Amino acid sequence: MWLLSALLVLGTAVAPKAFGQARVPDAEAAAAKQEKARLADADTVFALTQDGAILYSQDAIKLSGYQYCSQAVALAEAGDFRQGVRAASKALHLANTTHDPTLVAYANRDLAIVYSYSGQLEKAEEFAREAMRYQAKDPQLVIGPAYKVVGDVQTRRGDYSGAVLSYDTALANSSPRYTPLVQASLVNALIESGNTERARQLLSTMGVPKDPSLAAQFERTKARLLLAENKPEQARDAFMSLTSYKSGADAQYTRMWAWDGVARSDIALGQKQAAADASTRALQDVDAVRAKFRSEEFKMGLFSDLQSIFDRAVGLYSDVGNAGGALEVSERSRSRALLDAVRGRAALAGPESSTNAKAANLAALQGVLKSDERVVQFHSLPDRLQVWVVGPNEIKTNSIPIKRDELTELVETFRNSVVRGRRNAITNADKLGAALIAPLGLAPGQRLVFVPHGALHYLPFQALRVDGRYLIETHPISVAPSMTIATQLAQRGSRAAPSLVAFGNPRIEAKYDLPGAEVEVKQLAQLFPRNNLYLGAAATKTQFREAVGSAPIVHVAAHAEADQVDPLYSRILLANENGKQNFLEAHEILEMPMRGTSLVTLSACESGLGRIAKGDEVLGFTRSFLSAGTSALIASLWPVSDDATEVLMSTVYSELSKGNDVQRAMQAGQLAVLKNPKLSHPFFWAPFNLIGNWRMTVGSPA
């Protein structure tokens, strides 16, 4: 099933180009190029204006274009980025309808702000520059904020000299009210660029903001400047004074960052144990800090990354020989990242359902592992890759000297070679296998549960090679979002009733038909004594809601798309209802009761992908289904081949029907494709990951 060529937010779409069932890697290269173009075109001015027209027509209460602009920024500041985009798109529609250049400029400015907040840097810069093309009645309300967004983008890319130039331009074109925010951003860019002299000079001319949250950021900036000026003792004193900060609703958040600043100062002073102790104090406040998007940090140019506190602690604990503590900090970071991404917008059924939830500890994991099972957990740090191999009676730790940026490049190179069907994919598999797997000393036959981090979420571990063999040839393999999830699922009952609910080839219109998906679902149904199939027009969102709550096994063969702006809006396209296209979005899945569902298979393109949250796994369908209560998920990492998918899925479900567990069933399915000479390239057999309960079996209760 190919990824839909263009799934616009409101349902307008462009037909996918068919390559036929007999797909080859060269055709996949063309598809990869098409997908890149789709991502570039999905949220253009033209597309968003069209979306805005449809959204505006559906609004029961119509607002003015300027009110929609205000709404867009307010939604973004609350962390609801996709809804912010939708509000701004309505303003764009009204601006074009009324031929109002000022409103066009404002709408583009606000889109730039929303995309900047969401981390979509290319889109943020694109809309900022688009805003500056229009002559607004008050240019300062457009030029200043637009250039500030450009500076913010450059700062986050590490282009500090470029950011300084952009902030200077913003400063020269800002209103008196906006000027202090630009100045604060400029100071932080100057600190990062090494121009501490000018940063100090500018800081001395600024007053402390009246808003308590902004005032806290200002005080942090002053302490950061001392550290940049190579005055660690003074910086430590400044950060220590903030550890008793009590002003404003987010005082605890300020104290958390203050302790992290103390840790950074101690590192500069060469006192690693003291730094580790300070990191411990910072981490004590993390769970109690309310998960929300803090726009004031963007306004001040600080771009604070909560996960950097965890990264620092993981590195420090490892350096002082506390391997177990480092592992548990890594684990806590994953639970926290989900909270920060959801920010109270959806219910969670998993262990992160409370902001005070505690991650599972090492002893709990070891207590549920069997003698032949190993959990391999990664944490990518700026200067290295930390790895833990956990067995029932031992924990081994490795520090692999691969920087985070280098690891990202290695994974991207490997993925590109696989997805494009290149012959050098084998060489790249050997290279990555030697770097990531060989040092771990894994015994052949051990059942492996990988807990990825960062770029490793895009890595098909089964396709890595060690000593000339693919890892899938020597190990059953699965993936878990976190050690906590692995522990929880291992403790859960592993037997599923032999009952299948399947959705295939949802009927939208002829150009979207997936006849192979319908055949696939009908064939799989024959393996189950009880089955309910929803094909074509019956494969609706309404039917999905009604059927999945009590379905032990769910199979979905349909188009899917990951939302790069907000993972909670990643979506599966289901059959039309009432003449309208229907999306099943990730935030809706989060709120479904799926505790009785043992396995969900998404036989759809790139269904396993979403946006990586630093410190956590890819957020999208994977976490949505697991957090809703599903035990295991099978999802793809790239667009898949129909022929290979038919072999893999039929083998997996056949093995399950024989009583084999899902991890061994997946191994059998991937090996069945691999052994076919025409399908032996990893592109064909390696796209699907098994995520979650690796012990799950199918059969009547004993």
Wavefront OBJ file of the C-alpha trace (Angstrom):
o trace
v 0.000 0.000 0.000
v 1.467 3.280 -1.062
v 1.398 6.326 1.142
v -1.310 8.684 -0.036
v 0.349 11.229 -2.317
v -1.341 14.144 -0.601
v -3.631 13.911 2.399
v -4.468 17.473 3.154
v -5.796 18.252 6.584
v -9.409 18.677 5.537
v -9.729 15.846 3.108
v -8.725 17.390 -0.226
v -6.170 15.078 -1.763
v -4.217 14.275 -4.889
v -4.386 10.777 -6.308
v -1.425 8.505 -5.641
v 0.448 7.288 -8.685
v 0.197 3.543 -9.134
v 3.359 1.570 -9.738
v 1.596 -1.797 -9.892
v 2.095 -4.800 -7.701
v 5.423 -5.917 -9.156
v 7.391 -3.105 -7.589
v 11.144 -2.941 -7.715
v 13.597 -0.837 -5.714
v 14.067 1.633 -8.598
v 10.356 2.331 -8.543
v 10.647 2.827 -4.810
v 13.276 5.491 -5.398
v 10.736 7.328 -7.505
v 8.215 6.967 -4.710
v 10.686 8.362 -2.204
v 11.133 11.398 -4.430
v 7.364 11.735 -4.706
v 6.987 11.529 -0.930
v 9.588 14.253 -0.436
v 7.647 16.474 -2.806
v 4.400 15.664 -0.978
v 5.839 16.754 2.338
v 7.064 19.984 0.751
v 3.660 20.710 -0.811
v 1.304 19.587 1.943
v 1.149 22.886 3.865
v 1.620 25.547 1.190
v -0.183 28.899 1.070
v -2.403 27.540 -1.712
v -3.275 24.318 0.117
v -3.913 26.043 3.429
v -6.101 28.676 1.770
v -8.226 25.892 0.270
v -8.399 24.193 3.641
v -9.372 27.471 5.275
v -12.297 27.914 2.896
v -13.720 24.510 3.845
v -13.090 25.009 7.568
v -14.627 28.475 7.537
v -17.765 27.163 5.824
v -18.120 24.573 8.617
v -17.828 27.093 11.478
v -21.161 27.690 13.174
v -19.902 31.020 14.501
v -17.921 33.063 11.988
v -15.063 35.207 13.249
v -13.213 37.982 11.465
v -9.892 37.232 9.811
v -8.038 39.160 12.503
v -9.830 37.193 15.220
v -8.751 33.948 13.557
v -5.165 35.241 13.610
v -5.384 35.852 17.347
v -6.920 32.413 17.786
v -4.073 30.795 15.808
v -1.382 32.201 18.104
v -3.386 31.402 21.251
v -3.789 27.776 20.149
v -0.091 27.516 19.335
v 0.852 28.942 22.726
v -1.304 26.222 24.283
v 0.631 23.641 22.271
v -2.195 22.748 19.859
v -0.196 23.381 16.719
v -2.378 21.755 14.063
v -5.438 23.642 15.290
v -3.335 26.807 15.217
v -2.531 26.134 11.569
v -6.208 25.579 10.853
v -7.216 28.885 12.454
v -4.586 30.768 10.460
v -5.740 29.031 7.285
v -9.222 30.502 7.818
v -7.629 33.940 8.103
v -5.795 33.280 4.831
v -9.063 32.368 3.137
v -10.766 35.542 4.372
v -7.745 37.649 3.408
v -7.941 36.416 -0.168
v -11.704 36.794 -0.274
v -11.551 40.401 0.928
v -8.300 41.264 -0.900
v -6.803 42.556 2.339
v -2.978 42.642 2.122
v -2.617 43.432 5.814
v -4.594 40.318 6.766
v -2.560 38.232 4.294
v 0.610 39.453 5.995
v -0.768 38.771 9.489
v -1.964 35.277 8.563
v 1.415 34.333 7.104
v 3.189 35.858 10.119
v 1.086 33.780 12.481
v 1.613 30.620 10.434
v 5.335 31.276 10.748
v 4.973 31.504 14.535
v 2.902 28.295 14.741
v 5.345 26.318 12.588
v 8.282 27.678 14.564
v 6.694 26.587 17.831
v 6.016 23.120 16.388
v 9.613 22.674 15.229
v 8.867 22.766 11.497
v 11.733 25.120 10.753
v 11.602 25.159 6.960
v 7.891 25.966 6.983
v 8.391 28.625 9.654
v 11.000 30.436 7.587
v 8.953 30.033 4.406
v 5.864 31.695 5.895
v 7.900 34.400 7.649
v 9.409 35.465 4.332
v 5.988 35.212 2.667
v 4.566 37.587 5.288
v 7.218 40.182 4.475
v 6.125 40.266 0.811
v 2.925 42.153 1.695
v 2.520 45.795 2.626
v 0.679 45.896 5.945
v -0.836 49.042 7.371
v 1.597 48.876 10.294
v 4.767 47.193 8.928
v 6.294 46.888 12.420
v 3.621 44.343 13.348
v 4.827 42.091 10.533
v 8.490 42.799 9.798
v 9.705 42.567 13.410
v 7.956 39.275 14.280
v 8.751 37.752 10.874
v 12.487 38.482 11.161
v 12.419 37.231 14.739
v 10.989 33.907 13.520
v 13.787 33.709 10.943
v 16.300 34.386 13.712
v 14.684 31.728 15.898
v 14.965 29.222 13.048
v 18.619 30.085 12.485
v 19.361 29.764 16.202
v 17.824 26.310 16.368
v 19.845 25.289 13.337
v 23.039 26.477 15.020
v 23.542 29.414 12.642
v 24.129 31.955 15.404
v 25.834 34.601 13.275
v 22.898 34.520 10.854
v 20.491 34.691 13.791
v 22.229 37.793 15.137
v 21.780 39.543 11.783
v 18.091 38.575 11.631
v 17.446 39.699 15.210
v 19.190 42.999 14.484
v 16.858 43.531 11.529
v 13.878 42.589 13.685
v 15.033 45.030 16.345
v 15.168 47.877 13.825
v 11.600 47.100 12.701
v 9.810 46.276 15.952
v 7.188 48.113 17.912
v 8.200 49.384 21.390
v 6.099 46.616 22.944
v 7.826 43.867 20.939
v 11.377 45.247 21.230
v 12.239 43.675 24.631
v 11.467 40.179 23.320
v 13.709 40.678 20.303
v 16.458 42.048 22.544
v 16.255 38.987 24.798
v 16.479 36.663 21.799
v 19.427 38.653 20.464
v 21.248 38.378 23.789
v 20.870 34.602 23.811
v 22.052 34.342 20.195
v 25.071 36.498 21.033
v 25.879 34.216 23.970
v 25.728 31.159 21.703
v 27.820 32.870 19.031
v 30.551 33.677 21.561
v 30.073 37.446 21.446
v 29.700 37.767 25.200
v 30.931 41.371 25.219
v 28.041 42.653 23.121
v 25.629 40.343 24.974
v 26.721 41.901 28.276
v 26.402 45.400 26.845
v 22.900 44.795 25.529
v 21.780 43.028 28.686
v 22.831 46.024 30.779
v 20.391 48.248 28.868
v 17.416 45.961 29.412
v 15.042 46.043 32.328
v 13.602 42.972 33.996
v 10.255 42.065 32.337
v 7.143 42.608 34.437
v 5.654 39.236 33.516
v 6.922 36.676 36.098
v 7.512 33.929 33.528
v 9.481 36.243 31.252
v 11.353 37.618 34.268
v 12.441 34.071 35.160
v 13.752 33.535 31.638
v 15.611 36.846 31.877
v 17.343 35.773 35.097
v 18.328 32.463 33.490
v 19.853 34.372 30.604
v 21.980 36.421 33.012
v 23.283 33.230 34.639
v 23.945 31.651 31.234
v 25.982 34.690 30.235
v 28.230 34.282 33.281
v 28.864 30.672 32.324
v 29.654 31.709 28.737
v 32.056 34.332 30.073
v 33.994 31.477 31.710
v 32.934 32.502 35.204
v 31.591 29.159 36.465
v 31.756 30.054 40.161
v 29.737 33.239 39.634
v 27.384 31.391 37.322
v 26.891 28.705 39.967
v 26.019 31.369 42.545
v 23.543 32.959 40.135
v 21.874 29.635 39.387
v 21.829 28.733 43.084
v 19.964 31.950 43.851
v 17.297 30.848 41.364
v 16.825 27.488 43.131
v 14.734 29.344 45.708
v 12.774 31.323 43.089
v 9.105 31.665 44.113
v 7.527 34.199 41.735
v 4.878 33.181 39.224
v 2.886 30.042 38.565
v 5.899 28.302 37.032
v 8.321 28.890 39.895
v 8.995 25.162 40.231
v 9.894 25.036 36.539
v 12.379 27.855 37.110
v 13.912 26.030 40.070
v 14.285 22.876 37.991
v 16.261 24.759 35.342
v 18.259 26.491 38.065
v 19.469 23.135 39.426
v 20.354 22.098 35.891
v 22.379 25.331 35.622
v 24.168 24.412 38.837
v 25.020 21.047 37.286
v 26.417 22.744 34.169
v 28.487 25.068 36.337
v 29.841 22.122 38.348
v 30.816 20.400 35.097
v 32.735 23.523 34.091
v 34.435 23.412 37.507
v 35.450 19.785 36.934
v 33.225 18.457 39.724
v 31.271 15.613 38.106
v 29.910 14.056 41.279
v 28.605 17.426 42.441
v 27.119 17.915 38.975
v 25.419 14.512 39.199
v 23.987 15.493 42.582
v 22.665 18.769 41.154
v 21.112 16.858 38.237
v 19.368 14.644 40.763
v 17.846 17.755 42.346
v 16.699 18.968 38.922
v 15.110 15.613 38.164
v 13.214 15.676 41.449
v 11.149 18.558 40.113
v 10.580 17.201 36.608
v 7.599 14.960 37.378
v 5.828 17.702 39.320
v 6.262 20.318 36.594
v 3.063 20.662 34.616
v 3.310 19.453 31.030
v 2.573 22.377 28.765
v 4.099 24.291 25.886
v 5.989 27.338 27.200
v 5.879 29.996 24.526
v 7.733 32.496 26.724
v 10.934 30.548 26.101
v 10.495 31.056 22.366
v 9.689 34.703 22.932
v 12.977 35.113 24.840
v 15.026 33.006 22.431
v 15.945 30.353 25.003
v 14.385 27.297 23.283
v 14.706 25.236 26.440
v 14.683 21.518 25.816
v 13.470 19.662 28.881
v 15.094 16.493 27.571
v 18.550 18.087 27.870
v 18.181 17.769 31.655
v 17.732 14.023 31.248
v 20.587 13.812 28.742
v 22.925 15.591 31.113
v 21.938 13.286 33.986
v 22.345 10.124 31.861
v 25.858 11.209 30.900
v 26.824 12.207 34.434
v 25.451 9.062 36.087
v 27.289 6.950 33.508
v 30.534 8.868 34.091
v 30.409 8.305 37.847
v 29.704 4.576 37.423
v 25.984 4.495 38.219
v 24.792 2.391 35.239
v 21.441 1.466 36.782
v 20.699 5.066 37.707
v 21.574 6.206 34.191
v 19.216 3.614 32.726
v 16.344 4.667 34.948
v 16.889 8.350 34.094
v 16.810 7.424 30.403
v 13.543 5.633 31.073
v 12.006 8.587 32.892
v 12.826 10.827 29.944
v 10.654 8.698 27.662
v 7.602 8.862 29.890
v 8.018 12.604 30.312
v 8.338 13.256 26.591
v 4.947 11.692 25.956
v 3.348 13.898 28.592
v 4.925 16.969 27.030
v 3.680 15.979 23.578
v 0.119 15.249 24.694
v -0.111 18.130 27.208
v -3.432 16.970 28.614
v -5.153 16.907 25.224
v -5.957 13.196 25.367
v -6.525 10.461 27.908
v -3.768 7.925 28.483
v -4.299 4.335 29.567
v -0.612 3.531 29.943
v 1.846 4.057 32.805
v 2.217 7.741 31.894
v -1.447 8.492 32.676
v -0.418 10.804 35.526
v 2.164 13.545 35.592
v 3.438 11.940 38.775
v 3.764 8.480 37.198
v 7.018 6.750 38.002
v 8.921 4.823 35.397
v 9.500 1.132 35.972
v 12.797 0.388 37.670
v 15.512 -2.017 36.644
v 14.542 -4.649 39.204
v 10.956 -4.728 37.923
v 12.142 -5.375 34.371
v 14.615 -8.060 35.403
v 11.907 -9.762 37.419
v 9.789 -10.447 34.328
v 12.530 -11.351 31.834
v 13.149 -14.986 30.918
v 16.615 -16.498 30.618
v 16.739 -16.144 26.821
v 15.362 -12.569 26.693
v 17.402 -9.371 26.564
v 16.219 -5.777 26.500
v 18.641 -3.493 24.637
v 18.017 0.146 25.508
v 19.718 3.080 23.761
v 20.122 6.718 24.716
v 21.700 9.042 22.175
v 23.755 11.797 23.826
v 25.401 14.715 22.029
v 28.846 13.120 22.360
v 28.114 9.356 22.484
v 25.559 6.558 22.360
v 24.828 4.947 25.713
v 23.581 1.336 25.579
v 22.318 -1.029 28.269
v 21.729 -4.757 27.776
v 19.407 -6.031 30.495
v 18.949 -9.714 31.305
v 17.162 -11.392 34.220
v 20.347 -11.505 36.310
v 22.619 -8.838 34.848
v 22.965 -5.432 33.275
v 25.773 -4.560 30.907
v 26.483 -1.007 29.823
v 28.386 0.240 26.803
v 29.392 3.705 25.712
v 29.764 3.784 21.931
v 31.743 6.803 20.655
v 29.200 7.950 18.059
v 27.977 11.526 18.372
v 24.257 12.173 18.031
v 24.670 14.033 14.738
v 26.901 11.273 13.357
v 24.392 8.612 14.376
v 21.574 10.481 12.669
v 23.626 10.665 9.466
v 24.493 6.946 9.626
v 20.848 5.967 10.095
v 19.661 8.268 7.302
v 22.311 6.907 4.939
v 21.313 3.332 5.721
v 17.575 4.005 5.435
v 18.001 5.810 2.138
v 20.044 2.951 0.703
v 17.389 0.442 1.809
v 14.333 2.431 0.706
v 15.910 3.161 -2.670
v 16.927 -0.460 -3.140
v 20.643 0.302 -3.451
v 23.202 -2.469 -3.414
v 25.294 -0.577 -0.870
v 22.505 -1.177 1.654
v 24.301 -4.433 2.513
v 27.577 -2.606 3.119
v 25.773 -0.025 5.243
v 24.060 -2.819 7.200
v 27.463 -4.352 7.947
v 28.817 -0.958 9.016
v 25.963 -0.162 11.385
v 25.839 -3.690 12.739
v 29.552 -3.553 13.555
v 29.108 -0.173 15.281
v 25.885 -0.735 17.226
v 25.403 -4.469 17.754
v 28.757 -6.259 17.668
v 30.125 -4.484 20.808
v 27.150 -5.762 22.842
v 28.202 -9.428 22.764
v 24.679 -10.786 22.199
v 24.480 -14.576 22.154
v 22.877 -16.159 19.043
v 19.262 -17.151 19.597
v 18.557 -14.622 22.331
v 15.185 -12.940 22.001
v 15.851 -9.215 21.641
v 13.631 -6.288 22.612
v 15.132 -3.021 21.368
v 14.241 0.276 23.046
v 15.376 2.897 20.499
v 16.167 6.554 21.031
v 16.291 9.495 18.643
v 17.191 8.580 15.085
v 17.246 4.880 15.974
v 13.442 4.876 15.801
v 13.842 5.017 12.023
v 16.231 2.047 12.030
v 15.106 -1.492 11.088
v 17.243 -3.417 13.586
v 16.339 -6.682 11.860
v 18.257 -5.542 8.761
v 21.563 -4.878 10.546
v 24.305 -7.399 9.873
v 26.873 -8.950 12.213
v 29.497 -11.390 10.950
v 27.871 -11.504 7.532
v 24.352 -12.393 8.716
v 21.246 -10.288 9.185
v 20.217 -9.911 12.806
v 16.801 -11.423 12.016
v 18.577 -14.639 10.978
v 20.043 -15.107 14.443
v 17.506 -13.453 16.762
v 13.744 -12.988 17.110
v 13.360 -9.186 17.306
v 10.813 -6.687 18.541
v 10.765 -3.051 19.641
v 9.368 -1.400 22.770
v 8.822 2.340 23.272
v 10.314 2.151 26.754
v 11.470 -0.194 29.500
v 8.298 0.668 31.413
v 6.106 -0.436 28.511
v 8.166 -3.619 28.039
v 7.769 -4.479 31.719
v 4.060 -3.727 31.755
v 3.360 -5.781 28.639
v 5.471 -8.718 29.797
v 3.350 -8.840 32.956
v 0.117 -8.747 30.988
v -1.660 -11.875 29.773
v -0.164 -12.985 26.480
v -2.908 -15.143 24.942
v -5.389 -13.605 22.482
v -8.643 -15.190 21.363
v -8.585 -16.291 17.685
v -10.935 -13.542 16.575
v -10.078 -11.051 13.814
v -11.569 -7.676 12.948
v -10.167 -6.342 9.679
v -10.589 -3.189 7.611
v -9.500 -3.217 3.988
v -9.589 -0.938 0.961
v -11.799 1.794 2.469
v -14.000 3.242 -0.256
v -13.268 6.901 -0.952
v -13.227 7.180 -4.729
v -11.809 5.067 -7.528
v -8.394 6.721 -7.642
v -7.746 5.704 -4.032
v -8.734 2.057 -4.382
v -6.413 -0.577 -2.902
v -7.584 -3.862 -4.433
v -4.531 -5.660 -3.031
v -5.591 -4.643 0.463
v -8.999 -6.234 0.016
v -7.463 -9.498 -1.186
v -4.999 -9.419 1.716
v -7.733 -9.054 4.318
v -9.895 -11.831 2.819
v -6.957 -14.250 2.799
v -6.021 -13.516 6.407
v -9.617 -13.977 7.557
v -9.506 -17.613 6.465
v -6.983 -18.326 9.238
v -9.401 -17.317 12.016
v -12.517 -19.229 13.062
v -14.159 -15.941 14.034
v -13.765 -12.871 11.860
v -15.517 -9.647 10.963
v -14.442 -7.928 7.759
v -15.210 -4.339 6.852
v -14.365 -3.732 3.224
v -14.884 -0.826 0.862
v -17.762 1.414 1.924
v -18.180 -0.527 5.193
v -14.652 0.331 6.397
v -15.753 3.525 8.120
v -14.521 5.441 11.128
v -17.847 4.855 12.858
v -17.522 1.116 12.350
v -13.927 1.201 13.564
v -14.992 2.891 16.803
v -17.723 0.313 17.377
v -15.704 -2.783 16.480
v -12.216 -2.379 17.922
v -13.089 -2.063 21.595
v -13.770 -5.785 21.925
v -11.543 -7.067 19.096
v -8.555 -9.233 20.161
v -6.848 -8.824 16.764
v -7.288 -5.824 14.459
v -5.872 -5.572 10.932
v -6.058 -2.320 8.950
v -5.059 -2.201 5.280
v -5.495 1.422 4.242
v -3.718 4.663 3.447
v -2.021 6.418 6.377
v -0.057 9.605 6.987
v 2.133 10.918 9.797
v 1.519 14.567 10.710
v 4.860 16.355 11.006
v 3.331 19.408 12.704
v 1.511 17.588 15.473
v 1.773 13.788 15.928
v -1.649 13.691 17.562
v -3.086 14.485 14.119
v -1.403 11.590 12.312
v -4.213 9.826 10.505
v -5.565 6.749 8.775
v -7.916 7.383 5.865
v -11.162 5.402 6.184
v -14.266 5.150 4.010
v -16.431 8.157 3.239
v -19.393 8.834 5.478
v -22.215 11.230 4.608
v -20.356 12.233 1.470
v -17.240 13.348 3.349
v -13.761 11.880 3.667
v -12.994 10.512 7.101
v -9.713 10.520 8.988
v -9.034 8.451 12.081
v -6.587 10.680 13.927
v -4.082 9.610 16.565
v -5.646 11.689 19.343
v -8.941 9.871 18.724
v -7.205 6.499 19.037
v -5.734 7.596 22.367
v -9.236 8.004 23.710
v -10.562 4.609 22.537
v -10.961 1.700 24.976
v -8.588 -0.932 23.573
v -7.492 -2.789 26.688
v -8.925 -5.972 25.187
v -6.952 -5.648 21.958
v -3.870 -7.874 21.822
v -2.577 -7.006 18.346
v -3.104 -4.220 15.818
v -1.495 -4.530 12.388
v -1.279 -1.388 10.271
v -0.661 -2.689 6.794
v -0.230 0.873 5.577
v 2.706 2.907 4.388
v 4.938 4.503 7.023
v 2.349 3.792 9.695
v 5.072 3.439 12.321
v 6.426 6.909 11.800
v 5.648 10.238 13.353
v 7.633 13.032 14.879
v 10.507 12.108 17.173
v 10.195 13.697 20.591
v 13.645 14.113 22.067
v 14.073 11.505 24.752
v 11.118 9.434 23.622
v 10.024 7.280 20.736
v 8.286 8.352 17.573
v 4.954 9.882 18.555
v 2.075 8.970 16.301
v 0.173 5.761 15.677
v 2.619 3.653 17.692
v 2.164 5.416 20.997
v -1.520 6.113 20.362
v -2.470 2.458 20.073
v -0.227 1.335 22.934
v -1.440 4.122 25.217
v -5.042 3.229 24.383
v -4.346 -0.256 25.740
v -3.250 -2.321 22.741
v -0.608 -4.933 23.663
v 1.279 -5.169 20.367
v 1.463 -3.333 17.075
v 2.874 -4.211 13.665
v 3.668 -1.088 11.633
v 5.887 -0.107 8.715
v 8.899 2.197 8.504
v 8.662 2.959 4.768
v 6.285 2.426 1.802
v 5.854 -1.293 1.324
v 5.734 -3.747 -1.569
v 2.393 -5.487 -2.137
v 4.034 -8.760 -3.153
v 6.359 -8.873 -0.149
v 3.620 -7.767 2.248
v 1.350 -10.592 1.073
v 4.057 -13.185 1.818
v 5.029 -11.620 5.137
v 1.505 -11.141 6.489
v 0.258 -14.559 5.421
v 3.293 -16.169 7.097
v 2.932 -14.129 10.300
v -0.759 -14.928 10.727
v -0.247 -18.555 9.739
v 2.418 -18.905 12.443
v 0.128 -17.223 14.963
v -2.687 -19.620 14.084
v -0.307 -22.504 14.841
v 0.264 -21.188 18.361
v 3.668 -19.529 17.869
v 4.247 -16.206 19.637
v 4.167 -13.010 17.622
v 7.919 -12.323 17.886
v 8.793 -15.699 16.356
v 5.970 -15.282 13.861
v 7.465 -11.990 12.698
v 10.877 -13.616 12.392
v 9.362 -16.389 10.275
v 7.522 -13.867 8.089
v 10.599 -11.757 7.417
v 12.734 -14.825 6.717
v 10.093 -16.142 4.305
v 10.429 -12.952 2.242
v 14.211 -12.838 2.615
v 14.568 -16.387 1.224
v 12.803 -15.403 -1.999
v 15.657 -14.397 -4.370
v 13.463 -11.739 -5.991
v 12.625 -10.198 -2.610
v 15.898 -10.659 -0.724
v 16.792 -6.970 -0.567
v 15.930 -5.458 2.867
v 13.555 -3.037 1.164
v 11.115 -5.911 0.699
v 11.339 -7.854 3.950
v 12.478 -5.355 6.629
v 9.912 -2.499 6.672
v 7.599 -3.889 9.344
v 8.406 -3.602 13.040
v 6.799 -5.566 15.840
v 6.239 -3.137 18.705
v 5.109 -4.101 22.178
v 4.183 -7.496 23.653
v 6.606 -9.907 22.007
v 5.147 -12.907 23.901
v 1.608 -12.590 22.549
v 0.072 -15.819 21.184
v -3.285 -16.631 19.600
v -5.504 -19.432 20.824
v -8.449 -20.315 22.970
v -7.908 -19.673 26.691
v -6.431 -22.651 28.510
l 1 2 3 4 5 6 7 8 9 10 11 12 13 14 15 16 17 18 19 20 21 22 23 24 25 26 27 28 29 30 31 32 33 34 35 36 37 38 39 40 41 42 43 44 45 46 47 48 49 50 51 52 53 54 55 56 57 58 59 60 61 62 63 64 65 66 67 68 69 70 71 72 73 74 75 76 77 78 79 80 81 82 83 84 85 86 87 88 89 90 91 92 93 94 95 96 97 98 99 100 101 102 103 104 105 106 107 108 109 110 111 112 113 114 115 116 117 118 119 120 121 122 123 124 125 126 127 128 129 130 131 132 133 134 135 136 137 138 139 140 141 142 143 144 145 146 147 148 149 150 151 152 153 154 155 156 157 158 159 160 161 162 163 164 165 166 167 168 169 170 171 172 173 174 175 176 177 178 179 180 181 182 183 184 185 186 187 188 189 190 191 192 193 194 195 196 197 198 199 200 201 202 203 204 205 206 207 208 209 210 211 212 213 214 215 216 217 218 219 220 221 222 223 224 225 226 227 228 229 230 231 232 233 234 235 236 237 238 239 240 241 242 243 244 245 246 247 248 249 250 251 252 253 254 255 256 257 258 259 260 261 262 263 264 265 266 267 268 269 270 271 272 273 274 275 276 277 278 279 280 281 282 283 284 285 286 287 288 289 290 291 292 293 294 295 296 297 298 299 300 301 302 303 304 305 306 307 308 309 310 311 312 313 314 315 316 317 318 319 320 321 322 323 324 325 326 327 328 329 330 331 332 333 334 335 336 337 338 339 340 341 342 343 344 345 346 347 348 349 350 351 352 353 354 355 356 357 358 359 360 361 362 363 364 365 366 367 368 369 370 371 372 373 374 375 376 377 378 379 380 381 382 383 384 385 386 387 388 389 390 391 392 393 394 395 396 397 398 399 400 401 402 403 404 405 406 407 408 409 410 411 412 413 414 415 416 417 418 419 420 421 422 423 424 425 426 427 428 429 430 431 432 433 434 435 436 437 438 439 440 441 442 443 444 445 446 447 448 449 450 451 452 453 454 455 456 457 458 459 460 461 462 463 464 465 466 467 468 469 470 471 472 473 474 475 476 477 478 479 480 481 482 483 484 485 486 487 488 489 490 491 492 493 494 495 496 497 498 499 500 501 502 503 504 505 506 507 508 509 510 511 512 513 514 515 516 517 518 519 520 521 522 523 524 525 526 527 528 529 530 531 532 533 534 535 536 537 538 539 540 541 542 543 544 545 546 547 548 549 550 551 552 553 554 555 556 557 558 559 560 561 562 563 564 565 566 567 568 569 570 571 572 573 574 575 576 577 578 579 580 581 582 583 584 585 586 587 588 589 590 591 592 593 594 595 596 597 598 599 600 601 602 603 604 605 606 607 608 609 610 611 612 613 614 615 616 617 618 619 620 621 622 623 624 625 626 627 628 629 630 631 632 633 634 635 636 637 638 639 640 641 642 643 644 645 646 647 648 649 650 651 652 653 654 655 656 657 658 659 660 661 662 663 664 665 666 667 668 669 670 671 672 673 674 675 676 677 678 679 680 681 682 683 684 685 686 687 688 689 690 691 692 693 694 695 696 697 698 699 700 701 702
